[in-house]
Amino acid sequence: MPDGATASKEEMISANQAVKKFVAETEAYVECVDAEEAKLSEEELTPEIHESYVTRHNAAVDAMQTIADQFNGAIRAYKAAAAAE
């Protein structure tokens, strides 16, 4: 993630594209995890196995939120630096 306070416009655009790509790929992963779990029969879906799917799903969502928060912080710093010029 670029330092928004010192990053160029091109660096911020590149970071935005990378974040969008990461989010799209992670959303696809979450869909796969959820679909994989949905294919299991009631006998196969033990509480432990269900918990492993929930853990993977939540970890992916948390990763997306973390990246989004970091990028939003960089955007705020970039806009603040641009306004100060």
N, C-alpha and C positions, 0 to 999 in steps of 0.2 A: 504494500500500500504506500503510495507516495505521501510525502509530508506536504499537506495542502498549503502550508504557509510558504513553501519555497518551490513547489512544483510548477512546471509550465502547463499551459493549457493542453498541449499535446499529451503530456504525462497523465493529466486528469482524464482526458478522453480515453486514453489507453486503459487506465485503471477502471473506468466505467465499463468499457467493453469486457474486460476480464471479469469483473464482478457479475455482469449479466450472464456471461458464459458459465461461470461457477454456479450461479443460482439455477440456471436452466438445467445444467447437468445434475445438480444435487436434487432438484425437483424430480427429474427422471429416475434417479436412484431411489428416492422415497416411494415413488409410484411402483417401482419394481419390488421393493421390500414389502409394501402393502399387498401387492398382487400375489407375491410368493406366499405370504401368510394366508391369504384368502383361499389359496388352492389346497391347503391342508385340511384333512378330515378332522372331525371332533376328537377322534382317538389320537391322531398325530399331534394335535395342538395342545400339548400339555401346558400347564401354567409356566413352567420354566422356558419352554420354547416361545410361548407368547411374549414373555418378558424380554427375551432376546430380540424379538422383532420390535417391540416397543422401544427398547434401548437404542437400536440402530436407527429407527425412525426419529426419535427425539434428538439423538446426537447429530444427525444430518440437519434437522431444523435449527438446532442450536448453532451449528457452524454457519448456516446461512445468516442467522441473526447477527452473529459476531462480525462476519464480513460486512454486512450491511451497516452495522453500527460504526465500524472502522471507516468505511467509505464515506458515510454521512459526516463523520467528524472531519475527514480530510476535505470534504466539500465546504463545510463551514469555515475551516481554516483558509482555504483557497479564496473564498468570497471575501473574508475579512481582510486578507492580504491585498486583494485586488482593490477593495474599497479604500484602503489606507494609502494607495499609490497616488 
